[in-house]
Amino acid sequence: QVQIVESGGGLVQAGGSLRLSCAASGIMYRIYTMEWYRQAPGKQRELVAGITNYGSTNYADSVKGRFAISTDNTKKVAYLQMNTLKPDDTAVYYCKVMAYWGQGTQVTVSS
């Protein structure tokens, strides 16, 4: 059974930092991509950052220079380090591993 579990969300003041984690289990083949999306109230879900098993990364323009995606040595845990957070970063953050989605973790940035 595939499980994608996010953690690390919470409430933080503008300018602060949070680190999200995403753990994938039950996937019986090589994981090629791990991605973070977010969805703010009333808005569409958008891609925030992605990483391939070769280490290539991509970021939304709105988070470049502030967020960093990485994986651990197993390539089954992904992290999203979020620095210099802004109120506009408030959203539910979802991890996507290949075709599988997690349940999301809430990030709230207060001004």
KETIVO-850861 format. One line per 5 residues: number of its first residue (from 1); their letters; for each residue x, y, z of C-alpha. Coordinates in steps of 0.2 Angstrom, whole numbers, plus 5000, padded with zeros to 4 digits. Example, Ala and Ser with C-alpha at 12.3 -4.5 7.8 and 13.67 -1.06 7.14 Angstrom:
# KETIVO-850861
1> as> 5062:4978:5039 | 5068:4995:5036 .
END
This chain:
# KETIVO-850861
1> qvqiv> 5000:5000:5000 | 5007:5017:4995 | 5008:5030:5008 | 5014:5048:5006 | 5015:5057:5022 .
6> esggg> 5019:5076:5024 | 5024:5084:5040 | 5032:5100:5047 | 5018:5113:5043 | 5012:5126:5056 .
11> lvqag> 5010:5144:5060 | 5025:5156:5058 | 5028:5174:5057 | 5032:5183:5041 | 5051:5182:5038 .
16> gslrl> 5052:5165:5047 | 5056:5148:5041 | 5049:5130:5041 | 5055:5114:5034 | 5042:5102:5027 .
21> scaas> 5045:5083:5025 | 5037:5070:5014 | 5040:5052:5017 | 5035:5039:5003 | 5032:5021:5007 .
26> gimyr> 5025:5006:4998 | 5032:5011:4981 | 5040:4996:4973 | 5049:5004:4959 | 5062:5018:4957 .
31> iytme> 5055:5035:4961 | 5060:5047:4948 | 5051:5063:4954 | 5046:5071:4970 | 5036:5087:4970 .
36> wyrqa> 5028:5100:4982 | 5012:5109:4977 | 5002:5121:4987 | 4984:5127:4986 | 4978:5143:4994 .
41> pgkqr> 4960:5146:4998 | 4950:5150:4982 | 4965:5147:4971 | 4971:5132:4960 | 4984:5120:4966 .
46> elvag> 5001:5126:4959 | 5018:5117:4958 | 5031:5124:4971 | 5046:5114:4968 | 5051:5097:4961 .
51> itnyg> 5067:5086:4961 | 5072:5071:4951 | 5082:5056:4956 | 5096:5063:4947 | 5095:5079:4958 .
56> stnya> 5088:5091:4946 | 5077:5104:4953 | 5064:5116:4947 | 5055:5130:4957 | 5040:5142:4954 .
61> dsvkg> 5046:5159:4951 | 5038:5165:4967 | 5049:5155:4978 | 5065:5155:4969 | 5079:5160:4981 .
66> rfais> 5068:5157:4996 | 5064:5138:4995 | 5075:5123:4993 | 5070:5105:4989 | 5080:5091:4993 .
71> tdntk> 5080:5072:4996 | 5088:5060:5008 | 5100:5046:5003 | 5086:5034:5001 | 5077:5046:4989 .
76> kvayl> 5061:5041:4997 | 5060:5057:5009 | 5059:5074:5002 | 5061:5090:5011 | 5056:5108:5007 .
81> qmntl> 5066:5121:5016 | 5056:5137:5016 | 5064:5153:5021 | 5059:5171:5022 | 5041:5166:5022 .
86> kpddt> 5028:5178:5017 | 5009:5179:5020 | 5006:5174:5002 | 5015:5157:5005 | 5000:5153:5016 .
91> avyyc> 4992:5137:5009 | 4990:5118:5011 | 5006:5110:5005 | 5005:5094:4996 | 5018:5081:4991 .
96> kvmay> 5017:5072:4975 | 5028:5056:4972 | 5026:5050:4954 | 5007:5048:4953 | 5003:5048:4972 .
101> wgqgt> 4998:5062:4983 | 4999:5065:5001 | 4985:5073:5012 | 4993:5089:5014 | 5000:5100:5028 .
106> qvtvs> 4994:5117:5032 | 5007:5132:5032 | 5001:5148:5039 | 5011:5164:5038 | 5006:5178:5049 .
111> s> 5010:5196:5045 .
END
